[in-house]
Amino acid sequence: MGRWLGSASRAGLDGDVLVFLDAQGNETGRLRRAAGTPQ
């Protein structure tokens, strides 16, 4: 997890998913809320 998170320079939402992007705008990773986690 640390590698793609450390390379991210921006983040945004795609619905309920947090998307991390590098400086060139390439997606480096996604985080989705765990099932059963309260909103």
N, CA, C and O of each residue as an XYZ file, in Angstrom:
156
protein
N       0.822     -1.188      0.000
C       0.000      0.000      0.000
C       0.862      1.247      0.000
O       0.517      2.207     -0.688
N       1.949      1.283      0.723
C       2.744      2.489      0.854
C       3.343      2.992     -0.436
O       3.493      4.200     -0.619
N       3.689      2.084     -1.340
C       4.346      2.500     -2.582
C       3.432      3.364     -3.448
O       3.827      4.457     -3.853
N       2.215      2.894     -3.739
C       1.337      3.686     -4.591
C       0.788      4.902     -3.857
O       0.513      5.928     -4.479
N       0.629      4.800     -2.558
C       0.174      5.956     -1.788
C       1.258      7.023     -1.742
O       0.959      8.212     -1.854
N       2.509      6.616     -1.581
C       3.618      7.558     -1.541
C       3.877      8.239     -2.871
O       4.401      9.352     -2.900
N       3.519      7.588     -3.979
C       3.755      8.172     -5.300
C       2.606      9.067     -5.752
O       2.712      9.731     -6.783
N       1.525      9.093     -5.006
C       0.366      9.904     -5.391
C       0.600     11.372     -5.062
O       1.104     11.717     -3.994
N       0.220     12.223     -6.007
C       0.314     13.657     -5.749
C      -1.066     14.304     -5.698
O      -1.208     15.450     -5.272
N      -2.087     13.554     -6.138
C      -3.461     14.049     -6.101
C      -4.395     12.900     -5.751
O      -4.056     11.729     -5.918
N      -5.564     13.256     -5.266
C      -6.583     12.252     -4.967
C      -7.945     12.836     -5.302
O      -8.150     14.047     -5.215
N      -8.862     11.980     -5.682
C     -10.218     12.404     -5.989
C     -11.173     11.251     -5.765
O     -10.755     10.116     -5.533
N     -12.449     11.549     -5.836
C     -13.470     10.529     -5.620
C     -14.063     10.070     -6.944
O     -14.313     10.873     -7.843
N     -14.281      8.768     -7.048
C     -15.006      8.151     -8.153
C     -16.147      7.395     -7.499
O     -16.026      6.205     -7.206
N     -17.252      8.083     -7.273
C     -18.342      7.505     -6.491
C     -17.909      7.385     -5.045
O     -17.560      8.385     -4.417
N     -17.927      6.178     -4.507
C     -17.516      5.927     -3.120
C     -16.062      5.494     -3.014
O     -15.623      5.078     -1.942
N     -15.309      5.584     -4.099
C     -13.924      5.106     -4.134
C     -12.977      6.298     -4.181
O     -13.162      7.215     -4.982
N     -11.963      6.283     -3.319
C     -10.927      7.313     -3.317
C      -9.841      6.879     -4.294
O      -9.262      5.804     -4.142
N      -9.561      7.720     -5.305
C      -8.610      7.389     -6.368
C      -7.376      8.270     -6.210
O      -7.491      9.488     -6.065
N      -6.196      7.654     -6.236
C      -4.929      8.379     -6.128
C      -4.293      8.496     -7.506
O      -4.279      7.535     -8.275
N      -3.762      9.691     -7.816
C      -3.139      9.962     -9.109
C      -1.728     10.476     -8.913
O      -1.440     11.162     -7.932
N      -0.837     10.140     -9.859
C       0.521     10.681     -9.808
C       0.547     12.051    -10.487
O      -0.491     12.543    -10.930
N       1.713     12.662    -10.569
C       1.846     14.015    -11.115
C       1.423     14.096    -12.578
O       1.032     15.167    -13.043
N       1.493     12.986    -13.314
C       1.101     12.965    -14.721
C      -0.384     12.649    -14.914
O      -0.868     12.611    -16.045
N      -1.098     12.426    -13.829
C      -2.519     12.116    -13.906
C      -2.820     10.636    -14.070
O      -3.968     10.261    -14.308
N      -1.805      9.793    -13.945
C      -2.007      8.346    -14.028
C      -2.479      7.805    -12.686
O      -1.971      8.200    -11.637
N      -3.434      6.916    -12.722
C      -3.953      6.323    -11.496
C      -2.898      5.434    -10.854
O      -2.295      4.589    -11.517
N      -2.680      5.635     -9.553
C      -1.698      4.823     -8.834
C      -2.349      3.866     -7.848
O      -1.704      2.916     -7.404
N      -3.613      4.091     -7.491
C      -4.288      3.189     -6.573
C      -5.685      3.666     -6.235
O      -6.066      4.797     -6.538
N      -6.441      2.782     -5.601
C      -7.819      3.070     -5.192
C      -8.063      2.508     -3.798
O      -7.529      1.462     -3.431
N      -8.865      3.208     -3.044
C      -9.307      2.712     -1.733
C     -10.829      2.696     -1.717
O     -11.484      3.690     -2.030
N     -11.366      1.558     -1.350
C     -12.815      1.403     -1.259
C     -13.163      1.141      0.199
O     -12.440      0.434      0.901
N     -14.270      1.710      0.648
C     -14.726      1.496      2.023
C     -14.989      0.009      2.251
O     -15.589     -0.655      1.406
N     -14.548     -0.500      3.370
C     -14.759     -1.908      3.703
C     -16.249     -2.189      3.872
O     -16.992     -1.344      4.370
N     -16.673     -3.352      3.465
C     -18.069     -3.755      3.615
C     -18.458     -3.716      5.088
O     -17.712     -4.178      5.952
N     -19.619     -3.167      5.359
C     -20.097     -3.092      6.727
C     -19.631     -1.871      7.492
O     -20.021     -1.682      8.644
N     -18.788     -1.023      6.868
C     -18.313      0.194      7.523
C     -19.402      1.257      7.431
O     -19.901      1.512      6.335
N     -19.788      1.885      8.535
C     -20.821      2.924      8.480
C     -20.376      4.106      7.626
O     -19.199      4.465      7.584
N     -21.353      4.698      6.950
C     -21.045      5.853      6.112
C     -21.138      7.055      6.938
O     -20.918      8.161      6.446
